[in-house]
Each structure stands twice: as C-alpha cells, then as structure tokens.
Amino acid sequence: MTWIKLLSLILGLNALAFFWIVINAMTRPVYNKMHNMYHDDEKGRAIANWTIFAMIIVAFLLGYIVG
C-alpha cells in the first residue's frame, strides 16, 4: 500500500467518523419547554439524511481508492 493510499484511508475513516457523530447529534429530539415534552427535529433529520448520503459516497470512494 502506498503512502497516498494509506493517507486517504486514514482521512476517509476520519470523515466517516465525523459524519457518524453529526448524524447522532442531529437525530436527537429537541426539548420544548413550553409544552414540557420532546419533539422530533425535522431540520436536523433532513441534515442527518444528507449526511448519510455523503457518508455512503465517501465509503464508496474510499473502497475504490484502496481496493
């Protein structure tokens, strides 16, 4: 494995870990103090879905580069 492939593997895995953290942060419910209950954050859910799409693309490109 060349240094460029190793570097791209490390950067790709870091990007996947970052995307995973963003997805976990965005899919949590938001507490509404007025109604004293949790609500689903629709904007955060949309951002999480786009992040999952980006995560799939990065994983594909990472497999294509390393493989």
mmCIF file as Biopython writes it, N, C-alpha, C and O atoms, coordinates in Angstrom:
data_model
#
loop_
_atom_site.group_PDB
_atom_site.id
_atom_site.type_symbol
_atom_site.label_atom_id
_atom_site.label_alt_id
_atom_site.label_comp_id
_atom_site.label_asym_id
_atom_site.label_entity_id
_atom_site.label_seq_id
_atom_site.pdbx_PDB_ins_code
_atom_site.Cartn_x
_atom_site.Cartn_y
_atom_site.Cartn_z
_atom_site.occupancy
_atom_site.B_iso_or_equiv
_atom_site.auth_seq_id
_atom_site.auth_asym_id
_atom_site.pdbx_PDB_model_num
ATOM 1   N N  . MET A ? 1  ? 0.849   -1.169 0.000  1.0 0.0 1  A 1 
ATOM 2   C CA . MET A ? 1  ? 0.000   0.000  0.000  1.0 0.0 1  A 1 
ATOM 3   C C  . MET A ? 1  ? 0.897   1.235  0.000  1.0 0.0 1  A 1 
ATOM 4   O O  . MET A ? 1  ? 1.809   1.355  0.818  1.0 0.0 1  A 1 
ATOM 5   N N  . THR A ? 2  ? 0.632   2.122  -0.902 1.0 0.0 2  A 1 
ATOM 6   C CA . THR A ? 2  ? 1.461   3.319  -0.974 1.0 0.0 2  A 1 
ATOM 7   C C  . THR A ? 2  ? 1.054   4.310  0.107  1.0 0.0 2  A 1 
ATOM 8   O O  . THR A ? 2  ? 0.025   4.152  0.764  1.0 0.0 2  A 1 
ATOM 9   N N  . TRP A ? 3  ? 1.884   5.334  0.275  1.0 0.0 3  A 1 
ATOM 10  C CA . TRP A ? 3  ? 1.607   6.335  1.311  1.0 0.0 3  A 1 
ATOM 11  C C  . TRP A ? 3  ? 0.343   7.125  1.003  1.0 0.0 3  A 1 
ATOM 12  O O  . TRP A ? 3  ? -0.387  7.517  1.913  1.0 0.0 3  A 1 
ATOM 13  N N  . ILE A ? 4  ? 0.087   7.355  -0.273 1.0 0.0 4  A 1 
ATOM 14  C CA . ILE A ? 4  ? -1.116  8.112  -0.645 1.0 0.0 4  A 1 
ATOM 15  C C  . ILE A ? 4  ? -2.365  7.312  -0.307 1.0 0.0 4  A 1 
ATOM 16  O O  . ILE A ? 4  ? -3.340  7.873  0.193  1.0 0.0 4  A 1 
ATOM 17  N N  . LYS A ? 5  ? -2.349  6.007  -0.573 1.0 0.0 5  A 1 
ATOM 18  C CA . LYS A ? 5  ? -3.493  5.166  -0.229 1.0 0.0 5  A 1 
ATOM 19  C C  . LYS A ? 5  ? -3.685  5.095  1.284  1.0 0.0 5  A 1 
ATOM 20  O O  . LYS A ? 5  ? -4.814  5.134  1.772  1.0 0.0 5  A 1 
ATOM 21  N N  . LEU A ? 6  ? -2.588  4.990  2.020  1.0 0.0 6  A 1 
ATOM 22  C CA . LEU A ? 6  ? -2.684  4.936  3.475  1.0 0.0 6  A 1 
ATOM 23  C C  . LEU A ? 6  ? -3.224  6.254  4.033  1.0 0.0 6  A 1 
ATOM 24  O O  . LEU A ? 6  ? -4.060  6.255  4.937  1.0 0.0 6  A 1 
ATOM 25  N N  . LEU A ? 7  ? -2.750  7.358  3.500  1.0 0.0 7  A 1 
ATOM 26  C CA . LEU A ? 7  ? -3.233  8.664  3.932  1.0 0.0 7  A 1 
ATOM 27  C C  . LEU A ? 7  ? -4.708  8.846  3.587  1.0 0.0 7  A 1 
ATOM 28  O O  . LEU A ? 7  ? -5.473  9.359  4.404  1.0 0.0 7  A 1 
ATOM 29  N N  . SER A ? 8  ? -5.114  8.432  2.391  1.0 0.0 8  A 1 
ATOM 30  C CA . SER A ? 8  ? -6.523  8.552  2.020  1.0 0.0 8  A 1 
ATOM 31  C C  . SER A ? 8  ? -7.396  7.637  2.865  1.0 0.0 8  A 1 
ATOM 32  O O  . SER A ? 8  ? -8.541  7.981  3.159  1.0 0.0 8  A 1 
ATOM 33  N N  . LEU A ? 9  ? -6.879  6.480  3.261  1.0 0.0 9  A 1 
ATOM 34  C CA . LEU A ? 9  ? -7.624  5.580  4.141  1.0 0.0 9  A 1 
ATOM 35  C C  . LEU A ? 9  ? -7.844  6.230  5.506  1.0 0.0 9  A 1 
ATOM 36  O O  . LEU A ? 9  ? -8.949  6.184  6.048  1.0 0.0 9  A 1 
ATOM 37  N N  . ILE A ? 10 ? -6.801  6.828  6.055  1.0 0.0 10 A 1 
ATOM 38  C CA . ILE A ? 10 ? -6.915  7.488  7.362  1.0 0.0 10 A 1 
ATOM 39  C C  . ILE A ? 10 ? -7.872  8.680  7.281  1.0 0.0 10 A 1 
ATOM 40  O O  . ILE A ? 10 ? -8.728  8.837  8.153  1.0 0.0 10 A 1 
ATOM 41  N N  . LEU A ? 11 ? -7.744  9.513  6.262  1.0 0.0 11 A 1 
ATOM 42  C CA . LEU A ? 11 ? -8.627  10.666 6.112  1.0 0.0 11 A 1 
ATOM 43  C C  . LEU A ? 11 ? -10.072 10.239 5.854  1.0 0.0 11 A 1 
ATOM 44  O O  . LEU A ? 11 ? -11.005 10.860 6.365  1.0 0.0 11 A 1 
ATOM 45  N N  . GLY A ? 12 ? -10.254 9.199  5.079  1.0 0.0 12 A 1 
ATOM 46  C CA . GLY A ? 12 ? -11.605 8.709  4.808  1.0 0.0 12 A 1 
ATOM 47  C C  . GLY A ? 12 ? -12.268 8.155  6.054  1.0 0.0 12 A 1 
ATOM 48  O O  . GLY A ? 12 ? -13.451 8.400  6.289  1.0 0.0 12 A 1 
ATOM 49  N N  . LEU A ? 13 ? -11.517 7.409  6.854  1.0 0.0 13 A 1 
ATOM 50  C CA . LEU A ? 13 ? -12.087 6.885  8.094  1.0 0.0 13 A 1 
ATOM 51  C C  . LEU A ? 13 ? -12.409 8.005  9.080  1.0 0.0 13 A 1 
ATOM 52  O O  . LEU A ? 13 ? -13.397 7.930  9.811  1.0 0.0 13 A 1 
ATOM 53  N N  . ASN A ? 14 ? -11.572 9.044  9.100  1.0 0.0 14 A 1 
ATOM 54  C CA . ASN A ? 14 ? -11.878 10.208 9.941  1.0 0.0 14 A 1 
ATOM 55  C C  . ASN A ? 14 ? -13.139 10.917 9.456  1.0 0.0 14 A 1 
ATOM 56  O O  . ASN A ? 14 ? -13.950 11.363 10.268 1.0 0.0 14 A 1 
ATOM 57  N N  . ALA A ? 15 ? -13.310 11.024 8.146  1.0 0.0 15 A 1 
ATOM 58  C CA . ALA A ? 15 ? -14.515 11.654 7.605  1.0 0.0 15 A 1 
ATOM 59  C C  . ALA A ? 15 ? -15.752 10.833 7.960  1.0 0.0 15 A 1 
ATOM 60  O O  . ALA A ? 15 ? -16.785 11.398 8.320  1.0 0.0 15 A 1 
ATOM 61  N N  . LEU A ? 16 ? -15.660 9.515  7.863  1.0 0.0 16 A 1 
ATOM 62  C CA . LEU A ? 16 ? -16.790 8.662  8.222  1.0 0.0 16 A 1 
ATOM 63  C C  . LEU A ? 16 ? -17.131 8.793  9.705  1.0 0.0 16 A 1 
ATOM 64  O O  . LEU A ? 16 ? -18.307 8.820  10.068 1.0 0.0 16 A 1 
ATOM 65  N N  . ALA A ? 17 ? -16.118 8.875  10.558 1.0 0.0 17 A 1 
ATOM 66  C CA . ALA A ? 17 ? -16.366 9.040  11.990 1.0 0.0 17 A 1 
ATOM 67  C C  . ALA A ? 17 ? -17.014 10.397 12.264 1.0 0.0 17 A 1 
ATOM 68  O O  . ALA A ? 17 ? -17.915 10.492 13.097 1.0 0.0 17 A 1 
ATOM 69  N N  . PHE A ? 18 ? -16.567 11.440 11.575 1.0 0.0 18 A 1 
ATOM 70  C CA . PHE A ? 18 ? -17.163 12.764 11.737 1.0 0.0 18 A 1 
ATOM 71  C C  . PHE A ? 18 ? -18.623 12.766 11.285 1.0 0.0 18 A 1 
ATOM 72  O O  . PHE A ? 18 ? -19.479 13.339 11.959 1.0 0.0 18 A 1 
ATOM 73  N N  . PHE A ? 19 ? -18.911 12.130 10.151 1.0 0.0 19 A 1 
ATOM 74  C CA . PHE A ? 19 ? -20.291 12.046 9.675  1.0 0.0 19 A 1 
ATOM 75  C C  . PHE A ? 19 ? -21.159 11.291 10.662 1.0 0.0 19 A 1 
ATOM 76  O O  . PHE A ? 19 ? -22.310 11.665 10.888 1.0 0.0 19 A 1 
ATOM 77  N N  . TRP A ? 20 ? -20.624 10.234 11.252 1.0 0.0 20 A 1 
ATOM 78  C CA . TRP A ? 20 ? -21.387 9.448  12.225 1.0 0.0 20 A 1 
ATOM 79  C C  . TRP A ? 20 ? -21.726 10.297 13.451 1.0 0.0 20 A 1 
ATOM 80  O O  . TRP A ? 20 ? -22.831 10.203 13.984 1.0 0.0 20 A 1 
ATOM 81  N N  . ILE A ? 21 ? -20.782 11.119 13.896 1.0 0.0 21 A 1 
ATOM 82  C CA . ILE A ? 21 ? -21.023 12.000 15.038 1.0 0.0 21 A 1 
ATOM 83  C C  . ILE A ? 21 ? -22.095 13.033 14.702 1.0 0.0 21 A 1 
ATOM 84  O O  . ILE A ? 21 ? -22.959 13.321 15.530 1.0 0.0 21 A 1 
ATOM 85  N N  . VAL A ? 22 ? -22.047 13.592 13.493 1.0 0.0 22 A 1 
ATOM 86  C CA . VAL A ? 22 ? -23.049 14.569 13.077 1.0 0.0 22 A 1 
ATOM 87  C C  . VAL A ? 22 ? -24.432 13.934 13.014 1.0 0.0 22 A 1 
ATOM 88  O O  . VAL A ? 22 ? -25.413 14.545 13.438 1.0 0.0 22 A 1 
ATOM 89  N N  . ILE A ? 23 ? -24.520 12.715 12.489 1.0 0.0 23 A 1 
ATOM 90  C CA . ILE A ? 23 ? -25.807 12.024 12.405 1.0 0.0 23 A 1 
ATOM 91  C C  . ILE A ? 23 ? -26.376 11.793 13.795 1.0 0.0 23 A 1 
ATOM 92  O O  . ILE A ? 23 ? -27.568 12.012 14.015 1.0 0.0 23 A 1 
ATOM 93  N N  . ASN A ? 24 ? -25.555 11.357 14.734 1.0 0.0 24 A 1 
ATOM 94  C CA . ASN A ? 24 ? -26.046 11.141 16.101 1.0 0.0 24 A 1 
ATOM 95  C C  . ASN A ? 24 ? -26.506 12.435 16.752 1.0 0.0 24 A 1 
ATOM 96  O O  . ASN A ? 24 ? -27.498 12.439 17.481 1.0 0.0 24 A 1 
ATOM 97  N N  . ALA A ? 25 ? -25.812 13.521 16.505 1.0 0.0 25 A 1 
ATOM 98  C CA . ALA A ? 25 ? -26.190 14.794 17.110 1.0 0.0 25 A 1 
ATOM 99  C C  . ALA A ? 25 ? -27.471 15.348 16.502 1.0 0.0 25 A 1 
ATOM 100 O O  . ALA A ? 25 ? -28.255 15.988 17.204 1.0 0.0 25 A 1 
ATOM 101 N N  . MET A ? 26 ? -27.699 15.119 15.223 1.0 0.0 26 A 1 
ATOM 102 C CA . MET A ? 26 ? -28.853 15.708 14.556 1.0 0.0 26 A 1 
ATOM 103 C C  . MET A ? 26 ? -30.138 14.908 14.716 1.0 0.0 26 A 1 
ATOM 104 O O  . MET A ? 26 ? -31.219 15.461 14.516 1.0 0.0 26 A 1 
ATOM 105 N N  . THR A ? 27 ? -30.064 13.650 15.061 1.0 0.0 27 A 1 
ATOM 106 C CA . THR A ? 27 ? -31.285 12.846 15.160 1.0 0.0 27 A 1 
ATOM 107 C C  . THR A ? 27 ? -31.871 12.820 16.563 1.0 0.0 27 A 1 
ATOM 108 O O  . THR A ? 27 ? -32.872 12.143 16.793 1.0 0.0 27 A 1 
ATOM 109 N N  . ARG A ? 28 ? -31.285 13.526 17.488 1.0 0.0 28 A 1 
ATOM 110 C CA . ARG A ? 28 ? -31.826 13.564 18.844 1.0 0.0 28 A 1 
ATOM 111 C C  . ARG A ? 28 ? -33.041 14.487 18.902 1.0 0.0 28 A 1 
ATOM 112 O O  . ARG A ? 28 ? -33.079 15.503 18.208 1.0 0.0 28 A 1 
ATOM 113 N N  . PRO A ? 29 ? -34.027 14.145 19.721 1.0 0.0 29 A 1 
ATOM 114 C CA . PRO A ? 29 ? -35.192 15.033 19.841 1.0 0.0 29 A 1 
ATOM 115 C C  . PRO A ? 29 ? -34.841 16.311 20.596 1.0 0.0 29 A 1 
ATOM 116 O O  . PRO A ? 29 ? -33.880 16.358 21.363 1.0 0.0 29 A 1 
ATOM 117 N N  . VAL A ? 30 ? -35.645 17.342 20.359 1.0 0.0 30 A 1 
ATOM 118 C CA . VAL A ? 30 ? -35.430 18.650 20.968 1.0 0.0 30 A 1 
ATOM 119 C C  . VAL A ? 30 ? -36.483 18.839 22.059 1.0 0.0 30 A 1 
ATOM 120 O O  . VAL A ? 30 ? -37.665 18.565 21.849 1.0 0.0 30 A 1 
ATOM 121 N N  . TYR A ? 31 ? -36.041 19.309 23.220 1.0 0.0 31 A 1 
ATOM 122 C CA . TYR A ? 31 ? -36.954 19.524 24.346 1.0 0.0 31 A 1 
ATOM 123 C C  . TYR A ? 31 ? -37.675 20.858 24.188 1.0 0.0 31 A 1 
ATOM 124 O O  . TYR A ? 31 ? -37.036 21.897 24.019 1.0 0.0 31 A 1 
ATOM 125 N N  . ASN A ? 32 ? -38.999 20.828 24.244 1.0 0.0 32 A 1 
ATOM 126 C CA . ASN A ? 32 ? -39.823 22.033 24.162 1.0 0.0 32 A 1 
ATOM 127 C C  . ASN A ? 32 ? -40.273 22.408 25.562 1.0 0.0 32 A 1 
ATOM 128 O O  . ASN A ? 32 ? -41.058 21.688 26.178 1.0 0.0 32 A 1 
ATOM 129 N N  . LYS A ? 33 ? -39.778 23.539 26.072 1.0 0.0 33 A 1 
ATOM 130 C CA . LYS A ? 33 ? -40.089 23.949 27.445 1.0 0.0 33 A 1 
ATOM 131 C C  . LYS A ? 33 ? -41.529 24.428 27.596 1.0 0.0 33 A 1 
ATOM 132 O O  . LYS A ? 33 ? -42.098 24.350 28.685 1.0 0.0 33 A 1 
ATOM 133 N N  . MET A ? 34 ? -42.113 24.916 26.523 1.0 0.0 34 A 1 
ATOM 134 C CA . MET A ? 34 ? -43.494 25.407 26.599 1.0 0.0 34 A 1 
ATOM 135 C C  . MET A ? 34 ? -44.484 24.268 26.844 1.0 0.0 34 A 1 
ATOM 136 O O  . MET A ? 34 ? -45.407 24.394 27.650 1.0 0.0 34 A 1 
ATOM 137 N N  . HIS A ? 35 ? -44.278 23.157 26.138 1.0 0.0 35 A 1 
ATOM 138 C CA . HIS A ? 35 ? -45.197 22.017 26.252 1.0 0.0 35 A 1 
ATOM 139 C C  . HIS A ? 35 ? -44.673 20.929 27.188 1.0 0.0 35 A 1 
ATOM 140 O O  . HIS A ? 35 ? -45.369 19.950 27.457 1.0 0.0 35 A 1 
ATOM 141 N N  . ASN A ? 36 ? -43.454 21.102 27.679 1.0 0.0 36 A 1 
ATOM 142 C CA . ASN A ? 36 ? -42.826 20.161 28.599 1.0 0.0 36 A 1 
ATOM 143 C C  . ASN A ? 36 ? -42.748 18.745 28.013 1.0 0.0 36 A 1 
ATOM 144 O O  . ASN A ? 36 ? -43.079 17.765 28.680 1.0 0.0 36 A 1 
ATOM 145 N N  . MET A ? 37 ? -42.308 18.661 26.766 1.0 0.0 37 A 1 
ATOM 146 C CA . MET A ? 37 ? -42.145 17.362 26.105 1.0 0.0 37 A 1 
ATOM 147 C C  . MET A ? 37 ? -41.116 17.478 24.982 1.0 0.0 37 A 1 
ATOM 148 O O  . MET A ? 37 ? -40.732 18.579 24.587 1.0 0.0 37 A 1 
ATOM 149 N N  . TYR A ? 38 ? -40.681 16.335 24.479 1.0 0.0 38 A 1 
ATOM 150 C CA . TYR A ? 38 ? -39.698 16.290 23.401 1.0 0.0 38 A 1 
ATOM 151 C C  . TYR A ? 38 ? -40.399 16.258 22.040 1.0 0.0 38 A 1 
ATOM 152 O O  . TYR A ? 38 ? -41.450 15.637 21.885 1.0 0.0 38 A 1 
ATOM 153 N N  . HIS A ? 39 ? -39.799 16.939 21.058 1.0 0.0 39 A 1 
ATOM 154 C CA . HIS A ? 39 ? -40.322 16.949 19.697 1.0 0.0 39 A 1 
ATOM 155 C C  . HIS A ? 39 ? -39.208 16.512 18.755 1.0 0.0 39 A 1 
ATOM 156 O O  . HIS A ? 39 ? -38.024 16.714 19.026 1.0 0.0 39 A 1 
ATOM 157 N N  . ASP A ? 40 ? -39.615 15.907 17.641 1.0 0.0 40 A 1 
ATOM 158 C CA . ASP A ? 40 ? -38.654 15.494 16.626 1.0 0.0 40 A 1 
ATOM 159 C C  . ASP A ? 40 ? -38.217 16.719 15.832 1.0 0.0 40 A 1 
ATOM 160 O O  . ASP A ? 40 ? -39.052 17.510 15.392 1.0 0.0 40 A 1 
ATOM 161 N N  . ASP A ? 41 ? -36.919 16.874 15.651 1.0 0.0 41 A 1 
ATOM 162 C CA . ASP A ? 41 ? -36.369 17.997 14.910 1.0 0.0 41 A 1 
ATOM 163 C C  . ASP A ? 41 ? -36.333 17.632 13.430 1.0 0.0 41 A 1 
ATOM 164 O O  . ASP A ? 41 ? -35.501 16.826 13.011 1.0 0.0 41 A 1 
ATOM 165 N N  . GLU A ? 42 ? -37.225 18.214 12.640 1.0 0.0 42 A 1 
ATOM 166 C CA . GLU A ? 42 ? -37.328 17.861 11.224 1.0 0.0 42 A 1 
ATOM 167 C C  . GLU A ? 42 ? -36.147 18.392 10.415 1.0 0.0 42 A 1 
ATOM 168 O O  . GLU A ? 42 ? -35.684 17.716 9.496  1.0 0.0 42 A 1 
ATOM 169 N N  . LYS A ? 43 ? -35.653 19.583 10.734 1.0 0.0 43 A 1 
ATOM 170 C CA . LYS A ? 43 ? -34.490 20.122 10.014 1.0 0.0 43 A 1 
ATOM 171 C C  . LYS A ? 43 ? -33.242 19.293 10.317 1.0 0.0 43 A 1 
ATOM 172 O O  . LYS A ? 43 ? -32.442 19.005 9.427  1.0 0.0 43 A 1 
ATOM 173 N N  . GLY A ? 44 ? -33.094 18.922 11.572 1.0 0.0 44 A 1 
ATOM 174 C CA . GLY A ? 44 ? -31.957 18.071 11.944 1.0 0.0 44 A 1 
ATOM 175 C C  . GLY A ? 44 ? -32.030 16.706 11.285 1.0 0.0 44 A 1 
ATOM 176 O O  . GLY A ? 44 ? -31.004 16.148 10.896 1.0 0.0 44 A 1 
ATOM 177 N N  . ARG A ? 45 ? -33.239 16.159 11.155 1.0 0.0 45 A 1 
ATOM 178 C CA . ARG A ? 45 ? -33.417 14.869 10.491 1.0 0.0 45 A 1 
ATOM 179 C C  . ARG A ? 45 ? -33.049 14.975 9.014  1.0 0.0 45 A 1 
ATOM 180 O O  . ARG A ? 45 ? -32.455 14.049 8.462  1.0 0.0 45 A 1 
ATOM 181 N N  . ALA A ? 46 ? -33.393 16.094 8.363  1.0 0.0 46 A 1 
ATOM 182 C CA . ALA A ? 46 ? -33.037 16.296 6.959  1.0 0.0 46 A 1 
ATOM 183 C C  . ALA A ? 46 ? -31.521 16.406 6.802  1.0 0.0 46 A 1 
ATOM 184 O O  . ALA A ? 46 ? -30.949 15.833 5.875  1.0 0.0 46 A 1 
ATOM 185 N N  . ILE A ? 47 ? -30.871 17.140 7.705  1.0 0.0 47 A 1 
ATOM 186 C CA . ILE A ? 47 ? -29.412 17.253 7.649  1.0 0.0 47 A 1 
ATOM 187 C C  . ILE A ? 47 ? -28.764 15.887 7.869  1.0 0.0 47 A 1 
ATOM 188 O O  . ILE A ? 47 ? -27.773 15.554 7.219  1.0 0.0 47 A 1 
ATOM 189 N N  . ALA A ? 48 ? -29.322 15.103 8.780  1.0 0.0 48 A 1 
ATOM 190 C CA . ALA A ? 48 ? -28.783 13.766 9.035  1.0 0.0 48 A 1 
ATOM 191 C C  . ALA A ? 48 ? -28.926 12.875 7.800  1.0 0.0 48 A 1 
ATOM 192 O O  . ALA A ? 48 ? -28.032 12.083 7.503  1.0 0.0 48 A 1 
ATOM 193 N N  . ASN A ? 49 ? -30.040 12.999 7.083  1.0 0.0 49 A 1 
ATOM 194 C CA . ASN A ? 49 ? -30.221 12.196 5.873  1.0 0.0 49 A 1 
ATOM 195 C C  . ASN A ? 49 ? -29.214 12.586 4.795  1.0 0.0 49 A 1 
ATOM 196 O O  . ASN A ? 49 ? -28.682 11.712 4.110  1.0 0.0 49 A 1 
ATOM 197 N N  . TRP A ? 50 ? -28.945 13.873 4.633  1.0 0.0 50 A 1 
ATOM 198 C CA . TRP A ? 50 ? -27.930 14.304 3.674  1.0 0.0 50 A 1 
ATOM 199 C C  . TRP A ? 50 ? -26.539 13.832 4.105  1.0 0.0 50 A 1 
ATOM 200 O O  . TRP A ? 50 ? -25.705 13.490 3.267  1.0 0.0 50 A 1 
ATOM 201 N N  . THR A ? 51 ? -26.303 13.818 5.399  1.0 0.0 51 A 1 
ATOM 202 C CA . THR A ? 51 ? -25.017 13.348 5.905  1.0 0.0 51 A 1 
ATOM 203 C C  . THR A ? 51 ? -24.846 11.854 5.655  1.0 0.0 51 A 1 
ATOM 204 O O  . THR A ? 51 ? -23.746 11.401 5.340  1.0 0.0 51 A 1 
ATOM 205 N N  . ILE A ? 52 ? -25.914 11.094 5.792  1.0 0.0 52 A 1 
ATOM 206 C CA . ILE A ? 52 ? -25.850 9.656  5.484  1.0 0.0 52 A 1 
ATOM 207 C C  . ILE A ? 52 ? -25.519 9.460  4.011  1.0 0.0 52 A 1 
ATOM 208 O O  . ILE A ? 52 ? -24.731 8.579  3.665  1.0 0.0 52 A 1 
ATOM 209 N N  . PHE A ? 53 ? -26.117 10.276 3.134  1.0 0.0 53 A 1 
ATOM 210 C CA . PHE A ? 53 ? -25.819 10.205 1.707  1.0 0.0 53 A 1 
ATOM 211 C C  . PHE A ? 53 ? -24.339 10.504 1.442  1.0 0.0 53 A 1 
ATOM 212 O O  . PHE A ? 53 ? -23.691 9.804  0.663  1.0 0.0 53 A 1 
ATOM 213 N N  . ALA A ? 54 ? -23.808 11.541 2.092  1.0 0.0 54 A 1 
ATOM 214 C CA . ALA A ? 54 ? -22.385 11.882 1.939  1.0 0.0 54 A 1 
ATOM 215 C C  . ALA A ? 54 ? -21.503 10.778 2.500  1.0 0.0 54 A 1 
ATOM 216 O O  . ALA A ? 54 ? -20.434 10.498 1.959  1.0 0.0 54 A 1 
ATOM 217 N N  . MET A ? 55 ? -21.947 10.152 3.580  1.0 0.0 55 A 1 
ATOM 218 C CA . MET A ? 55 ? -21.185 9.057  4.183  1.0 0.0 55 A 1 
ATOM 219 C C  . MET A ? 55 ? -21.095 7.859  3.233  1.0 0.0 55 A 1 
ATOM 220 O O  . MET A ? 55 ? -20.047 7.220  3.137  1.0 0.0 55 A 1 
ATOM 221 N N  . ILE A ? 56 ? -22.171 7.559  2.545  1.0 0.0 56 A 1 
ATOM 222 C CA . ILE A ? 56 ? -22.166 6.462  1.570  1.0 0.0 56 A 1 
ATOM 223 C C  . ILE A ? 56 ? -21.214 6.771  0.422  1.0 0.0 56 A 1 
ATOM 224 O O  . ILE A ? 56 ? -20.482 5.888  -0.025 1.0 0.0 56 A 1 
ATOM 225 N N  . ILE A ? 57 ? -21.213 8.002  -0.058 1.0 0.0 57 A 1 
ATOM 226 C CA . ILE A ? 57 ? -20.316 8.383  -1.153 1.0 0.0 57 A 1 
ATOM 227 C C  . ILE A ? 57 ? -18.857 8.289  -0.722 1.0 0.0 57 A 1 
ATOM 228 O O  . ILE A ? 57 ? -18.021 7.779  -1.468 1.0 0.0 57 A 1 
ATOM 229 N N  . VAL A ? 58 ? -18.543 8.779  0.480  1.0 0.0 58 A 1 
ATOM 230 C CA . VAL A ? 58 ? -17.165 8.712  0.971  1.0 0.0 58 A 1 
ATOM 231 C C  . VAL A ? 58 ? -16.733 7.254  1.148  1.0 0.0 58 A 1 
ATOM 232 O O  . VAL A ? 58 ? -15.600 6.905  0.817  1.0 0.0 58 A 1 
ATOM 233 N N  . ALA A ? 59 ? -17.614 6.406  1.662  1.0 0.0 59 A 1 
ATOM 234 C CA . ALA A ? 59 ? -17.270 4.996  1.838  1.0 0.0 59 A 1 
ATOM 235 C C  . ALA A ? 59 ? -17.036 4.326  0.482  1.0 0.0 59 A 1 
ATOM 236 O O  . ALA A ? 59 ? -16.128 3.506  0.352  1.0 0.0 59 A 1 
ATOM 237 N N  . PHE A ? 60 ? -17.837 4.661  -0.518 1.0 0.0 60 A 1 
ATOM 238 C CA . PHE A ? 60 ? -17.632 4.095  -1.849 1.0 0.0 60 A 1 
ATOM 239 C C  . PHE A ? 60 ? -16.310 4.543  -2.441 1.0 0.0 60 A 1 
ATOM 240 O O  . PHE A ? 60 ? -15.555 3.723  -2.964 1.0 0.0 60 A 1 
ATOM 241 N N  . LEU A ? 61 ? -16.020 5.843  -2.363 1.0 0.0 61 A 1 
ATOM 242 C CA . LEU A ? 61 ? -14.771 6.352  -2.906 1.0 0.0 61 A 1 
ATOM 243 C C  . LEU A ? 61 ? -13.561 5.799  -2.171 1.0 0.0 61 A 1 
ATOM 244 O O  . LEU A ? 61 ? -12.522 5.539  -2.778 1.0 0.0 61 A 1 
ATOM 245 N N  . LEU A ? 62 ? -13.697 5.622  -0.866 1.0 0.0 62 A 1 
ATOM 246 C CA . LEU A ? 62 ? -12.613 5.057  -0.076 1.0 0.0 62 A 1 
ATOM 247 C C  . LEU A ? 62 ? -12.337 3.612  -0.499 1.0 0.0 62 A 1 
ATOM 248 O O  . LEU A ? 62 ? -11.180 3.214  -0.635 1.0 0.0 62 A 1 
ATOM 249 N N  . GLY A ? 63 ? -13.385 2.839  -0.704 1.0 0.0 63 A 1 
ATOM 250 C CA . GLY A ? 63 ? -13.215 1.475  -1.188 1.0 0.0 63 A 1 
ATOM 251 C C  . GLY A ? 63 ? -12.634 1.423  -2.590 1.0 0.0 63 A 1 
ATOM 252 O O  . GLY A ? 63 ? -11.853 0.528  -2.912 1.0 0.0 63 A 1 
ATOM 253 N N  . TYR A ? 64 ? -13.015 2.384  -3.424 1.0 0.0 64 A 1 
ATOM 254 C CA . TYR A ? 64 ? -12.493 2.433  -4.779 1.0 0.0 64 A 1 
ATOM 255 C C  . TYR A ? 64 ? -11.017 2.795  -4.797 1.0 0.0 64 A 1 
ATOM 256 O O  . TYR A ? 64 ? -10.255 2.248  -5.595 1.0 0.0 64 A 1 
ATOM 257 N N  . ILE A ? 65 ? -10.604 3.714  -3.924 1.0 0.0 65 A 1 
ATOM 258 C CA . ILE A ? 65 ? -9.203  4.127  -3.889 1.0 0.0 65 A 1 
ATOM 259 C C  . ILE A ? 65 ? -8.330  3.021  -3.299 1.0 0.0 65 A 1 
ATOM 260 O O  . ILE A ? 65 ? -7.271  2.711  -3.845 1.0 0.0 65 A 1 
ATOM 261 N N  . VAL A ? 66 ? -8.762  2.431  -2.202 1.0 0.0 66 A 1 
ATOM 262 C CA . VAL A ? 66 ? -7.930  1.435  -1.511 1.0 0.0 66 A 1 
ATOM 263 C C  . VAL A ? 66 ? -7.927  0.106  -2.271 1.0 0.0 66 A 1 
ATOM 264 O O  . VAL A ? 66 ? -6.900  -0.566 -2.357 1.0 0.0 66 A 1 
ATOM 265 N N  . GLY A ? 67 ? -9.067  -0.257 -2.811 1.0 0.0 67 A 1 
ATOM 266 C CA . GLY A ? 67 ? -9.215  -1.569 -3.466 1.0 0.0 67 A 1 
ATOM 267 C C  . GLY A ? 67 ? -8.649  -1.685 -4.801 1.0 0.0 67 A 1 
ATOM 268 O O  . GLY A ? 67 ? -8.731  -2.747 -5.416 1.0 0.0 67 A 1 
#
